[in-house]
């Protein structure tokens, strides 16, 4: 069995990121003469970056989601803020409004097309059969195209008065973030196994590259593409392999994480090739895999306590995850009513519900992105006066 490769970044460097980032932000805030070119964020993704799109389309989310920051369900698959929320706050933007949200949305600083359970490739079944979102990447791209058309139409009429729409020039002055692909990887694992999943991953990478080219045609010039997380460390997948010889020294599934690394290498290489075809574009590969892997393996080094144990779940034990009753739900199992409740200290956990990260983990990842240390090619926000993240 191939041994799981560790992150290429020195662990000591990463574990000093919070201090480093505070110093960096202080330095950048002093650059008052510099002008930040970014005025908005347009995000494409799944539940890892969905700020309420899915639940705007299918209202039903309940607690304990949102318990840490929003103090109520906010449409996010976490106890609080997501990576994209922290990036928006650091740039001085409001939280991204979901494109599908009709009430209270403000798109002057971008829009969020991500929805929970979204895939890159078109799902071959409906939401009510497979659980996958109908808003896969091609649909999200079409929504972006329609948004741009509506913005341009609005401003061409010279209408006066306030508007929640941005100016047409904003599309070239925005960051386009893509954080999607996890569901393409995990949704068919039970049916086709890891070898079957690997067969169509090249299509996933190709579709992401094609989407970036189309966004470039719409005026996009800065793209941040987040790679795939080490899903082999997710409690939801580990619970079915508690004594497997496939587990590494940190309790993560070797075969799954090796497959993720293969995918990430493929994605990185494809982005390198795509970059050559997009003059004047900044196309950046973001290695959040390295950040999350270190969090799962060494949570205490980052002020956390639990790596591969979910905060919100049922069953206790090493993973605190039960596939029969998901976070926040109550169900009768073996004649007894059980509830998958949240822990009292989500700030000590990497995993929120066995699938998604806690606000605490998301904050650490966002600071790593802002530091520029996990970007290829190197990318920084040196001309932006970054706001402190609290």
N, C-alpha and C positions, 0 to 999 in steps of 0.2 A: 504494500500500500504506500502511495506517495505521501510523504510527510507534508503537512500543511505549512505553507510558507508564511513567515511573519511579515508584518509591514516593513517596507524598505526604509521608512523614516526612523531615525533613532528614537527609541521610546522615551529617553530622558528629555529630548527636545519637545516632544509632544506633551509630556506631563508638565512642562513649564509654560504651556500655551496661555493659561489664564493670566499669569503675570505679564508675559510677553505682550499679549493683546492689549492689556490696560496701558502699558507703556506706549505701544504703537498708536493707540487711539489718542492718547494725550499729545503725542508728537504730531499726528495728522490734524488734530483740532487747531494746532497753532499755525497751520498753513492757510491763513485767511486770504492770502493773495491768490490761491489756486481756485480754480473753478471746476466743480464736479460736472462732468458731462451727462451724468445719468439723471433722468427725471422720472423714471417709472420702472416697474418690473412687470413683465408678462410671464406668467408661470404655466407650465404644462406638466401634468403629472397624475399621481394616484393619491391614495390616502396619506402618504407621507408628506404631502404638501397641499392637500385639500383644505381650504379654509371655510368650507361650508357649501360647496357646490352640490355634492350628492344629496345632502339633507335638505337643500332648497328644492331639489327635484322630487325627492321622496321623503317628506317630513316625517320624522319619527325618533330622532336621537334623544336619548335621555341620559341622566347622570349615571355614574360619577364622572363622565367625560367633562373636561373643562374645570375640574374642581380646584386646581392650583392657582391659575391666573384669572380666568374669566368668572370663576365661582358659579358657573352654570354651563350647560352644554353649548358649545360654540360652533358645532359642525366639524370640529377637528378630532382626529383619532388619537387623542392624547389627553393628558391631564391639564395641559396648558398650551403654550405657544409651540409652533413648529419652526423648522430651520428658516423657511421663507418669511415667517413673522419676524424673526430676529434680524434677518438681512434687511427687511423693510425698515425696522426701527433704527438700525444702525445708520441707514441712509437718510433718516428723517422723514420717511414716508408713513402714511397710515397703513394699517393692515390691508392686504389686498382683498378687494371685494370679489366674491365668486361671480363669474359671468352669468350663472344661472339664477342669481339672487335678485329678485325684482324689487324688493323693499329695502330701502336704506343703503343702497350701493353708491359708491363714489369711485369713478374710474379715472380721475384726473392724474393718478400716479400709477396706472396700470390695471390689470385684471388677472384673475386667476381662473384658468380653464380646467384645473385638476379636479377629478372626482374620485372618491373612494372606489376601490376595486377596478380602476381603469387599467387597460392593457395598451401595449403598443400596437399589437396586431389585432385585427377585428375578431371579436369573440364569435365562436360558431354556435353559441346557444344564447338564450335570453337571460336577463338578470334573474328571473324567478326560477330558472333551472340551475344555472351555474353559479349565481351570485356575482358574476362579473358585470361591471358597469357598461351601459350602452355607449358611454362617452369615451370611446377609445381614442388614440392619438390623432387619427385622421379627422375625427369629428371635432376634436379640440382645435385642430388647425383650421378647419372650416369656420368654426366660431370666431377665431381670430380674424380671418379674412373678412367675414361679415361685419365684425366690429370696426375694422379699419374703414370699410365702405361707409358705414353709418356715420362715423366721425367726420369723414371727408364731406359727406352729403350735408351734414348739419352745418359745418362751417362754410360751405359754399353758398348757403342761403342767406348768410350774413345776419342770422337771427341774433337778436340782442337778449340780454338777460343772463342770469346765472345758468350754469350747466354743470352736470357731473361728468361730462366728457372731456377728454384732453384735447390739446391742440394737435393738428395734423402732423406737426414737426416732431412730435414726441416719439414716433416709431423708430427713428434713427438715434434717439438719445435714451434708449431703454436697455435694460438688461433682460435677456430672454433666458429663463431658467428651465431646464428640462430634468425632471426627477421622476423617471418612470421606467418600468421594465420588471419590477419585482413580481407583479402578478402574472406576467408571461412566464416567469421562472417557476413560481410556486403553485399556480392553479392546477397544473396537470401532473404534478409530481406523483400523486397517489395512483393516477391512471396509467401513466407511461414510464414512470421512473426517471431517474436522473439521466440515463442514456437517451431516453426518448425526448426529454426536454432539450438536451444539447443539440438535437437535430435541427430545431427551428430557431435557435438563438441567433444564427447569422441573419435571418430575416428581420429579427427585432432590431439588430444593430443597423441594418440597411435602411429600415424604415425611419429610425431616428435621424440618420444622416440625411435622408431625403427630406424630412420635415425641416431640418435646419436650412437646407438649400431654399426651400419655399419661403421660410421666414426671412431669409436674406433678400429674396425677391420682393418682399413686402416692405423692406427698408431696415430690417434688423441688422445690427453690426456687432453686437456683443452677446455671446452665448456662453452660458455656464451649464455644462452637462455633468450631472452628478452620477457617479457610477453605482453599481449594485452593492448593497450592504451584505455582510456575511450572514446570510440567512441560516446557515448551519448552526448559528448560535442562538436562534430564536426559540424561546420556550415552546411555542406552538408546534414546532417541528421536532424538537428534542423529546417531547413527552412520549412519542411513540418509539423511541430508541433509548430507553434508560440504561440498558446494559450492553449496548452494541459495541463490538470491537472497532466500529467506525468512529468512535469518539476519540478526540485528541486529549492532550494533557489538561486542557481547560474545559473539557466537557462539551466541545462543539463537534458537529458532524464533519468529518474530514472530506468525504466524497462531495457533499453539498458545497462546502466552502472552496474546494478545489475547482468545482465546476463554475462557481461564481468568479473565481480568479481568471479562469479561461475566458469567460464572457467579458470581464472587465478589460483584459488584454486585447480582446477583439475590438471592443468599443474604442479603446484608446488608439489602436492602430487605424481604425476606420476614420476617426476624427482627424488624425494626422493627415490622412489622404484627402479628406474632405476640405481641410484647411487650405490646401494648395489650390483649390478651385474657387475660393471665395476671397478675392482681393479686398483689402481694407476691412476685413472682418477679424474680430478677436474671438476665436473658437477655443474654449478652455475646458479641459477635462479635469473634473474635481474628484479627488480620491477620498471620498468620505468612508470608503471601505476600510482604509487604514485607521481612520479615527475610531470608527465604531468597533472594529476588531480589538483595538487596544482597550476600549471601554469595557467590552465583554470580558476580556482576559485579565485586566488589571483595574477593576472599578475603584478600589481603595486608593489607587494612585491619583485619582481625580476627585477625591472627596466623596465618592459614593460607596455603597456597601455591597450591593447585589448586582451581579452581571447577568447570569442566565436564569434569573428568577423573576417572574412577572409580579408587578405591584397589584394589579387588578385581575383577580382570577379566583379559582376554586381548587381545593385539593391540597394546598400547602406543599410540602415536600420541596424537592430541589427546584422545581419549575413553577409551582402554583398555577398550573394551567390544566383545564379540563375541556376537551373539545365538545363535550355535551352541554356545557353552560358557559357562555361567553360573558366577558366583563359587563357588569351591570344587570345581567339577566337573572331570573329566578326560574328554577325548573324542578320538577319532581324526579328524583333519581333513586331507584331501588326503594320506592315507597317513602322517601324523605324529601322534604322541600329544601333545596339548597340555593344559595345566592352567591354569585361571583362578585364579591365586594372588593372595594379598593383598599389598599393599605393606608395607614395614617401618615406615612412618610415617603411619598413618591420621589422626593428629592434625593433619596438614597438609592434609587433604582435606575438601571439603564433601560429596562423594558417596562413599558406601561401595562400592556395587556397581553403580552406574549407574542405580539406581532409588530407593534409600533413602539417608538421610543418615547420616553418621558420628556417633559419640558427640560429637566436638568440635563439630559443627554443631548437634546436638540440645541441647547444653548452652547454646550461645549463644541459641538460640531460646527455651529455657525461661527464661533470665534476662530476655529481652525481655518474655515474658509476665508474669513476676513483677514487672517494673518498672511494669506498668500502662500503658505508653506505646503499646501496640498494641491496646488494648481499646476497644470502642464498644458501649454507653456506657462511660465510665471505670470501671474496676474495679481495686481494689487489695486486698492482703492486709494492710491496715493494723492489723487486730486480731490478727494471727497472728505469733507469734514465729518468724520464718523461720530455718531452720537453714542454715548455709553450705553451698554446693554445691562439692564438691571433684572 
